[in-house]
Amino acid sequence: MHKIFWRLVPLLMALYFISYVDRINVGFAALTMNRDIGLSPYVYGWGAGIFYVGYCLFEVPSNLMLVRTGARVWIARILATWGVLSCAMAYVQDSTGFLILRFLLGVAEAGFFPGVMLYLGDWFPARYRGRIVGAFMLSIPLSVVLGAPLSGAILQLDGWCGLRGWQWLFLLEGVPALLASVAVLLFMTEKAQVATWLQPAEKAWLAAQLARDRADNARAAPVATLAAVFRHPAVLALAFIYFCATACNLGLSFFLPQMIQQQGYGNLAIGFLTAVPYVAGCASMLLAGYWSDRLQERRTFLAVLMLIAGGGLAAAAWYGGGYAALVALSVAAAGIYGCKAPFWPLSTSYLGGGALAGGIAFISSVGNLGGFVGPYMVGWIRAATGSFIGGLYCIAALGIAAAVVAVTVLPRPAEA
């Protein structure tokens, strides 16, 4: 397991890091781009969120295509297309172009995350997946911890070679996706059976472990067909929880730089202060992955962490600003990111047979609509009231609602 982890997971983490930087760097670009091309907070909220409409519409078809073509080729294709579109964002001139390119970027990136979840399931037995998913998804808060100061620094290139700072931001953070698509084709191993870096005995051991997991899952999983995915209460509850978690995540991420800017900080300081809550998110994700694996308890961890997320966001709205609000947002980030480690192992425990690929994609696609709703609500309320406080309260309510559904509606896998 250590050998497989170090061979696969760092590459996948790097890919997800690039993915997340490219989808949220618009939050930093907005510090100067909105004024340059005439975007209102309302239109910006639409553009930030419309990425997830394209993402949702193409998530299931993309994941089914990945099963047909293989993870290596399809993930390389995803990286190449979103890299091109991310770079193209540098040449947006008005609100129409902004909205169209954000939508197409979502279409291009659709299928990456659920495809990786399927890929990891072909390499790691179930009892390791909380830690593995937690390590892989550590890329999300790390993309802000490292990407926020980097984005703030790139904005200082304003005027170099005739380009604005936000244009350099899209160009310099889009190119790595193009390079990574080549790296995937060269270094990503499709299946354990063809891994030249595993010994025959290691391949046999892994195959036996995964076969046992599949047999157990086939007996216990309550959702075994693609048709059942769209109507089973457990899957619908999981999709709702992920919707709320994503709304909290992106409703915060896309506007946090602007919230800090209101306190009077410059672009470079904004980059460093934006990173603070995500350090807490990194620690929470690793701890939640480890303890949910060790205790083999996913649902309780999920509910508690979503409650922490909602409570932290509500506290930040209550304080309104200053260091107390930043501490509250750090608590919220611990809940928002920590919940991801138990969430996906819990989700796959409900899915078996023909439901696995489509079920993961369905939960991800419906859940990622929260990436539209969260930024849209925060942007709309900001435009209507001149304040982010009402928007924070709204996404806090979604976090608390997810915690309630986790304990009252979502059954334990054995009871579903």
RODO-2510 file (C-alpha; in nm, 4 decimals, decimal comma):
residues 416
     n   res          X          Y          Z
     1     m     0,0000     0,0000     0,0000
     2     h     0,2866     0,2399     0,0727
     3     k     0,4412     0,1623    -0,2650
     4     i     0,1123     0,2209    -0,4476
     5     f     0,0410     0,5367    -0,2482
     6     w     0,3724     0,7030    -0,3330
     7     r     0,3533     0,5936    -0,6956
     8     l    -0,0023     0,7195    -0,7629
     9     v    -0,1320     0,9676    -0,5084
    10     p     0,1280     1,2500    -0,5379
    11     l     0,0600     1,2720    -0,9140
    12     l    -0,3165     1,2738    -0,8583
    13     m    -0,2783     1,5368    -0,5850
    14     a    -0,0804     1,7557    -0,8251
    15     l    -0,3531     1,7209    -1,0882
    16     y    -0,6294     1,8119    -0,8423
    17     f    -0,4202     2,1019    -0,7143
    18     i    -0,3995     2,2388    -1,0699
    19     s    -0,7711     2,1727    -1,1191
    20     y    -0,8762     2,3610    -0,8105
    21     v    -0,6431     2,6545    -0,8724
    22     d    -0,7868     2,6898    -1,2228
    23     r    -1,1463     2,6856    -1,1063
    24     i    -1,1118     2,9301    -0,8144
    25     n    -0,8408     3,1680    -0,9396
    26     v    -1,1257     3,3787    -1,0738
    27     g    -1,1758     3,4879    -0,7117
    28     f    -0,8373     3,6622    -0,7177
    29     a    -0,8743     3,7825    -1,0757
    30     a    -1,1966     3,9529    -0,9644
    31     l    -0,9995     4,1960    -0,7460
    32     t    -0,9101     4,3897    -1,0636
    33     m    -1,0818     4,2093    -1,3535
    34     n    -1,4358     4,3015    -1,2483
    35     r    -1,3575     4,6704    -1,2784
    36     d    -1,1628     4,6319    -1,6037
    37     i    -1,4368     4,4488    -1,7959
    38     g    -1,7367     4,5910    -1,6107
    39     l    -1,8624     4,2955    -1,4057
    40     s    -2,1125     4,3668    -1,1288
    41     p    -2,1119     4,1473    -0,8134
    42     y    -2,4310     3,9842    -0,9445
    43     v    -2,2825     3,8939    -1,2868
    44     y    -1,9574     3,7838    -1,1252
    45     g    -2,1547     3,5513    -0,8946
    46     w    -2,3282     3,4076    -1,1996
    47     g    -1,9971     3,3515    -1,3754
    48     a    -1,8286     3,2004    -1,0719
    49     g    -2,1148     2,9545    -1,0331
    50     i    -2,2022     2,8772    -1,3958
    51     f    -1,8852     2,6678    -1,4134
    52     y    -2,0739     2,4102    -1,2082
    53     v    -2,3740     2,4053    -1,4416
    54     g    -2,1502     2,2866    -1,7260
    55     y    -1,9730     2,0559    -1,4843
    56     c    -2,3017     1,9018    -1,3684
    57     l    -2,4470     1,8484    -1,7161
    58     f    -2,1452     1,6547    -1,8420
    59     e    -2,0323     1,4754    -1,5264
    60     v    -2,2182     1,1450    -1,5781
    61     p    -2,1466     1,1161    -1,9547
    62     s    -1,7803     1,1958    -1,8936
    63     n    -1,7457     0,9314    -1,6225
    64     l    -1,9135     0,6678    -1,8387
    65     m    -1,6747     0,7586    -2,1201
    66     l    -1,3816     0,7180    -1,8817
    67     v    -1,4938     0,3619    -1,8103
    68     r    -1,4989     0,2963    -2,1845
    69     t    -1,1651     0,4580    -2,2793
    70     g    -0,9638     0,4089    -1,9591
    71     a    -0,8671     0,6602    -1,6913
    72     r    -0,5252     0,7480    -1,8332
    73     v    -0,6378     0,8669    -2,1781
    74     w    -0,9578     1,0349    -2,0599
    75     i    -0,7977     1,2255    -1,7709
    76     a    -0,5244     1,3486    -2,0089
    77     r    -0,7976     1,4737    -2,2446
    78     i    -0,9736     1,6538    -1,9580
    79     l    -0,6510     1,8261    -1,8517
    80     a    -0,5665     1,9428    -2,2040
    81     t    -0,9084     2,0944    -2,2755
    82     w    -0,9450     2,2740    -1,9433
    83     g    -0,5872     2,4061    -1,9742
    84     v    -0,6674     2,5669    -2,3107
    85     l    -0,9886     2,7227    -2,1792
    86     s    -0,8252     2,8451    -1,8593
    87     c    -0,5626     3,0287    -2,0640
    88     a    -0,8361     3,1693    -2,2892
    89     m    -0,9898     3,3390    -1,9822
    90     a    -0,7020     3,5899    -2,0062
    91     y    -0,8618     3,7388    -2,3179
    92     v    -1,2150     3,7917    -2,1852
    93     q    -1,3384     4,1410    -2,2709
    94     d    -1,6958     4,1557    -2,1435
    95     s    -1,9555     3,9784    -1,9300
    96     t    -2,0796     3,7596    -2,2174
    97     g    -1,7372     3,6155    -2,2875
    98     f    -1,6778     3,5689    -1,9162
    99     l    -1,9987     3,3674    -1,8714
   100     i    -1,9429     3,1539    -2,1841
   101     l    -1,5846     3,0619    -2,0970
   102     r    -1,6686     2,9816    -1,7346
   103     f    -1,9451     2,7470    -1,8553
   104     l    -1,7136     2,5769    -2,1064
   105     l    -1,4430     2,5391    -1,8436
   106     g    -1,6921     2,3428    -1,6337
   107     v    -1,7794     2,1235    -1,9333
   108     a    -1,4095     2,0565    -1,9972
   109     e    -1,3310     1,9634    -1,6365
   110     a    -1,6412     1,7446    -1,5889
   111     g    -1,5580     1,3884    -1,4996
   112     f    -1,2141     1,4507    -1,3533
   113     f    -1,3025     1,4097    -0,9860
   114     p    -1,5415     1,1109    -1,0126
   115     g    -1,3003     0,9527    -1,2582
   116     v    -1,0227     0,9725    -1,0011
   117     m    -1,2564     0,8247    -0,7370
   118     l    -1,3162     0,5259    -0,9666
   119     y    -0,9444     0,4982    -1,0399
   120     l    -0,8539     0,4935    -0,6690
   121     g    -1,1138     0,2217    -0,6135
   122     d    -0,9178     0,0009    -0,8559
   123     w    -0,6029     0,0360    -0,6467
   124     f    -0,6964     0,0718    -0,2781
   125     p    -0,9048    -0,1676    -0,0658
   126     a    -1,2015    -0,0176     0,1181
   127     r    -1,0405    -0,0057     0,4612
   128     y    -0,7745     0,2395     0,3339
   129     r    -0,9985     0,4747     0,1399
   130     g    -1,0739     0,7341     0,4076
   131     r    -0,7039     0,8134     0,4415
   132     i    -0,6437     0,7931     0,0672
   133     v    -0,9365     1,0205    -0,0217
   134     g    -0,8335     1,2589     0,2560
   135     a    -0,4770     1,2731     0,1204
   136     f    -0,5926     1,3184    -0,2398
   137     m    -0,8456     1,5887    -0,1506
   138     l    -0,5874     1,7655     0,0616
   139     s    -0,5111     1,9297    -0,2726
   140     i    -0,8218     2,1491    -0,2307
   141     p    -0,7163     2,3466     0,0771
   142     l    -0,3509     2,3256    -0,0304
   143     s    -0,4464     2,4890    -0,3603
   144     v    -0,5581     2,7898    -0,1584
   145     v    -0,2811     2,7764     0,1046
   146     l    -0,0181     2,7819    -0,1711
   147     g    -0,2200     2,9212    -0,4602
   148     a    -0,3584     3,2264    -0,2783
   149     p    -0,0197     3,3891    -0,2067
   150     l     0,0955     3,2876    -0,5562
   151     s    -0,2121     3,4457    -0,7144
   152     g    -0,1631     3,7610    -0,5091
   153     a     0,1984     3,7790    -0,6291
   154     i     0,1043     3,7231    -0,9963
   155     l    -0,1379     4,0146    -0,9768
   156     q     0,1686     4,2318    -0,9111
   157     l     0,2737     4,1680    -1,2743
   158     d     0,0101     4,4214    -1,3786
   159     g     0,1258     4,6034    -1,6935
   160     w     0,4117     4,3658    -1,7790
   161     c     0,4273     4,3081    -2,1575
   162     g     0,1049     4,5047    -2,1924
   163     l    -0,1106     4,2581    -1,9960
   164     r    -0,3042     4,3185    -1,6784
   165     g    -0,2230     4,1196    -1,3640
   166     w    -0,5426     3,9142    -1,3858
   167     q    -0,4555     3,8160    -1,7444
   168     w    -0,1159     3,6855    -1,6296
   169     l    -0,2997     3,4978    -1,3547
   170     f    -0,5088     3,2974    -1,6002
   171     l    -0,2166     3,2346    -1,8370
   172     l     0,0423     3,1279    -1,5806
   173     e    -0,2024     2,9088    -1,3885
   174     g    -0,3529     2,7531    -1,7030
   175     v    -0,0324     2,6285    -1,8656
   176     p     0,0415     2,3637    -1,5947
   177     a    -0,2754     2,1747    -1,6940
   178     l    -0,1439     2,1408    -2,0501
   179     l     0,1909     2,0114    -1,9251
   180     a     0,0193     1,7754    -1,6796
   181     s    -0,1819     1,6140    -1,9607
   182     v     0,1475     1,4940    -2,1101
   183     a     0,2690     1,3751    -1,7688
   184     v    -0,0467     1,1636    -1,7279
   185     l     0,0113     0,9874    -2,0583
   186     l     0,3748     0,9190    -1,9679
   187     f     0,3540     0,8237    -1,6001
   188     m     0,0013     0,7164    -1,5030
   189     t    -0,0469     0,3373    -1,4696
   190     e    -0,3922     0,2243    -1,5807
   191     k    -0,4344    -0,0986    -1,3814
   192     a    -0,2402    -0,2950    -1,1229
   193     q    -0,2206    -0,5922    -1,3599
   194     v     0,0086    -0,3974    -1,5952
   195     a     0,2156    -0,2231    -1,3260
   196     t     0,5791    -0,3176    -1,3923
   197     w     0,6752    -0,1657    -1,0561
   198     l     0,4722    -0,4258    -0,8584
   199     q     0,5949    -0,7780    -0,7915
   200     p     0,3687    -1,0707    -0,8992
   201     a     0,2986    -1,1537    -0,5335
   202     e     0,1982    -0,7911    -0,4674
   203     k    -0,0390    -0,7928    -0,7652
   204     a    -0,1957    -1,1169    -0,6452
   205     w    -0,2418    -0,9836    -0,2910
   206     l    -0,4046    -0,6625    -0,4171
   207     a    -0,6322    -0,8499    -0,6585
   208     a    -0,7504    -1,0763    -0,3743
   209     q    -0,8197    -0,7774    -0,1460
   210     l    -1,0174    -0,5905    -0,4123
   211     a    -1,2092    -0,9053    -0,5130
   212     r    -1,3132    -0,9560    -0,1507
   213     d    -1,4270    -0,5933    -0,1278
   214     r    -1,6308    -0,6278    -0,4468
   215     a    -1,7946    -0,9455    -0,3196
   216     d    -1,8794    -0,7848     0,0140
   217     n    -2,0088    -0,4764    -0,1613
   218     a    -2,2224    -0,6801    -0,4014
   219     r    -2,3908    -0,8508    -0,1054
   220     a    -2,4350    -0,5425     0,1112
   221     a    -2,4688    -0,2444    -0,1243
   222     p    -2,8346    -0,1393    -0,1481
   223     v    -2,7907     0,0285    -0,4892
   224     a    -2,6734    -0,2106    -0,7611
   225     t    -2,8094    -0,0680    -1,0899
   226     l    -2,7764     0,2668    -1,2651
   227     a    -3,1549     0,3097    -1,2699
   228     a    -3,1727     0,2710    -0,8910
   229     v    -2,9171     0,5494    -0,8430
   230     f    -3,1682     0,8182    -0,9382
   231     r    -3,4371     0,7168    -0,6905
   232     h    -3,2746     0,5543    -0,3877
   233     p    -3,3193     0,7704    -0,0729
   234     a    -2,9604     0,7172     0,0438
   235     v    -2,8137     0,8356    -0,2869
   236     l    -3,0471     1,1368    -0,2974
   237     a    -2,9540     1,2250     0,0612
   238     l    -2,5841     1,2013    -0,0247
   239     a    -2,6336     1,4240    -0,3287
   240     f    -2,8107     1,6824    -0,1102
   241     i    -2,5345     1,6731     0,1528
   242     y    -2,2684     1,7178    -0,1139
   243     f    -2,4729     2,0018    -0,2669
   244     c    -2,4729     2,1826     0,0677
   245     a    -2,1037     2,1154     0,1318
   246     t    -2,0078     2,2464    -0,2127
   247     a    -2,2274     2,5566    -0,1729
   248     c    -2,0503     2,6333     0,1564
   249     n    -1,7107     2,5686     0,0026
   250     l    -1,7447     2,7748    -0,3148
   251     g    -1,9695     3,0412    -0,1664
   252     l    -1,6776     3,1136     0,0633
   253     s    -1,3833     3,0503    -0,1723
   254     f    -1,4949     3,2753    -0,4582
   255     f    -1,5624     3,5743    -0,2335
   256     l    -1,3105     3,5406     0,0504
   257     p    -1,0463     3,7565    -0,1265
   258     q    -1,3063     4,0312    -0,1742
   259     m    -1,4193     4,0002     0,1894
   260     i    -1,0604     4,0549     0,3013
   261     q    -1,0130     4,3362     0,0495
   262     q    -1,2966     4,5241     0,2223
   263     q    -1,0772     4,5388     0,5325
   264     g    -0,8300     4,7554     0,3391
   265     y    -0,5519     4,5060     0,2602
   266     g    -0,3401     4,5043    -0,0589
   267     n    -0,3347     4,2168    -0,3083
   268     l    -0,0274     4,0414    -0,1657
   269     a    -0,1572     4,0575     0,1930
   270     i    -0,4955     3,9324     0,0715
   271     g    -0,3204     3,6271    -0,0736
   272     f    -0,1586     3,5348     0,2573
   273     l    -0,4662     3,6064     0,4735
   274     t    -0,6884     3,4053     0,2395
   275     a    -0,4648     3,1038     0,2997
   276     v    -0,5173     3,1038     0,6794
   277     p    -0,8556     2,9215     0,6967
   278     y    -0,7341     2,6560     0,4550
   279     v    -0,4453     2,5565     0,6801
   280     a    -0,7142     2,4478     0,9279
   281     g    -0,8878     2,2677     0,6393
   282     c    -0,5702     2,0713     0,5604
   283     a    -0,5300     1,9513     0,9193
   284     s    -0,8971     1,8592     0,9513
   285     m    -0,8976     1,6578     0,6294
   286     l    -0,6017     1,4441     0,7361
   287     l    -0,7399     1,3862     1,0876
   288     a    -1,0895     1,3027     0,9637
   289     g    -0,9515     1,0547     0,7102
   290     y    -0,7356     0,8811     0,9683
   291     w    -0,9958     0,8557     1,2456
   292     s    -1,2882     0,7624     1,0208
   293     d    -1,0752     0,4752     0,8849
   294     r    -0,9570     0,3693     1,2288
   295     l    -1,3069     0,3716     1,3807
   296     q    -1,4761     0,2621     1,0558
   297     e    -1,7392     0,5299     1,1211
   298     r    -1,8266     0,7683     0,8394
   299     r    -2,1780     0,9041     0,8955
   300     t    -2,1168     1,0545     1,2412
   301     f    -1,7954     1,2226     1,1272
   302     l    -1,9794     1,3649     0,8266
   303     a    -2,2639     1,5086     1,0368
   304     v    -2,0381     1,6629     1,3015
   305     l    -1,8078     1,8219     1,0447
   306     m    -2,0978     1,9737     0,8488
   307     l    -2,2327     2,1172     1,1748
   308     i    -1,8912     2,2711     1,2427
   309     a    -1,8909     2,4177     0,8899
   310     g    -2,2328     2,5788     0,9322
   311     g    -2,1543     2,7065     1,2811
   312     g    -1,8245     2,8612     1,1710
   313     l    -1,9846     3,0426     0,8774
   314     a    -2,2648     3,1756     1,0998
   315     a    -2,0099     3,2968     1,3565
   316     a    -1,8111     3,4749     1,0835
   317     a    -2,1282     3,6515     0,9715
   318     w    -2,2029     3,7483     1,3323
   319     y    -1,8583     3,9047     1,3830
   320     g    -1,8756     4,0721     1,0415
   321     g    -1,5020     4,1268     1,0026
   322     g    -1,1661     4,1477     1,1736
   323     y    -0,9538     3,8701     1,3193
   324     a    -1,2477     3,7104     1,5063
   325     a    -1,4246     3,6535     1,1741
   326     l    -1,1064     3,5062     1,0263
   327     v    -1,0842     3,2601     1,3167
   328     a    -1,4511     3,1663     1,2639
   329     l    -1,3865     3,1111     0,8932
   330     s    -1,0945     2,8857     0,9866
   331     v    -1,3330     2,6760     1,1980
   332     a    -1,5755     2,6661     0,9053
   333     a    -1,2980     2,5552     0,6667
   334     a    -1,2082     2,2720     0,9053
   335     g    -1,5644     2,1441     0,8758
   336     i    -1,6019     2,2076     0,5020
   337     y    -1,2839     2,0258     0,4043
   338     g    -1,2745     1,7667     0,6796
   339     c    -1,6128     1,6277     0,5728
   340     k    -1,4755     1,5197     0,2353
   341     a    -1,2570     1,2432     0,3815
   342     p    -1,5472     1,0347     0,5249
   343     f    -1,7994     1,1413     0,2594
   344     w    -1,6706     0,9512    -0,0453
   345     p    -1,5904     0,6210     0,1283
   346     l    -1,9406     0,6395     0,2795
   347     s    -2,0943     0,7092    -0,0614
   348     t    -1,9255     0,4154    -0,2336
   349     s    -2,0432     0,1822     0,0438
   350     y    -2,3998     0,2282    -0,0883
   351     l    -2,3052     0,1623    -0,4523
   352     g    -2,2278    -0,1714    -0,6148
   353     g    -2,2123    -0,3337    -0,9573
   354     g    -2,3395    -0,1188    -1,2423
   355     a    -2,4303     0,1632    -1,0038
   356     l    -2,0738     0,2517    -0,9039
   357     a    -1,9508     0,4711    -1,1918
   358     g    -2,2867     0,6377    -1,2573
   359     g    -2,3635     0,6732    -0,8862
   360     i    -2,0384     0,8533    -0,8046
   361     a    -2,0883     1,0832    -1,1033
   362     f    -2,4535     1,1505    -1,0136
   363     i    -2,3709     1,2450    -0,6541
   364     s    -2,0834     1,4614    -0,7737
   365     s    -2,2833     1,6324    -1,0488
   366     v    -2,5888     1,7139    -0,8341
   367     g    -2,3641     1,8107    -0,5461
   368     n    -2,1598     2,0414    -0,7642
   369     l    -2,4709     2,2415    -0,8485
   370     g    -2,4034     2,3809    -0,5046
   371     g    -2,0999     2,5395    -0,6678
   372     f    -2,3467     2,7476    -0,8689
   373     v    -2,5973     2,8170    -0,5934
   374     g    -2,3452     2,9160    -0,3237
   375     p    -2,1591     3,1860    -0,5223
   376     y    -2,4837     3,3029    -0,6839
   377     m    -2,6516     3,3571    -0,3453
   378     v    -2,3521     3,5345    -0,1964
   379     g    -2,3076     3,7542    -0,5055
   380     w    -2,6779     3,8387    -0,5296
   381     i    -2,7074     3,9301    -0,1619
   382     r    -2,3838     4,1294    -0,1807
   383     a    -2,5201     4,3264    -0,4776
   384     a    -2,8565     4,3851    -0,3051
   385     t    -2,7280     4,4772     0,0425
   386     g    -2,3698     4,5880    -0,0064
   387     s    -2,2574     4,3298     0,2504
   388     f    -2,1412     3,9674     0,2574
   389     i    -2,3095     3,8983     0,5941
   390     g    -2,6451     3,7796     0,4570
   391     g    -2,4733     3,5476     0,2101
   392     l    -2,2647     3,3907     0,4856
   393     y    -2,5783     3,3225     0,6893
   394     c    -2,7430     3,1561     0,3883
   395     i    -2,4587     2,9134     0,3186
   396     a    -2,4269     2,8505     0,6946
   397     a    -2,7899     2,7333     0,6919
   398     l    -2,7066     2,4873     0,4136
   399     g    -2,4209     2,3417     0,6175
   400     i    -2,6477     2,2873     0,9174
   401     a    -2,9175     2,1366     0,6930
   402     a    -2,6635     1,8851     0,5610
   403     a    -2,5756     1,7814     0,9172
   404     v    -2,9434     1,7278     0,9974
   405     v    -3,0009     1,5155     0,6852
   406     a    -2,6914     1,3059     0,7621
   407     v    -2,8298     1,1966     1,0999
   408     t    -3,2039     1,1887     1,0279
   409     v    -3,2408     1,0794     0,6639
   410     l    -2,9195     0,9063     0,5632
   411     p    -2,9279     0,5456     0,6856
   412     r    -2,6210     0,3484     0,7805
   413     p    -2,5150     0,1363     0,4784
   414     a    -2,6139    -0,1891     0,6490
   415     e    -2,9619    -0,0493     0,7204
   416     a    -3,0302     0,1016     0,3760
***
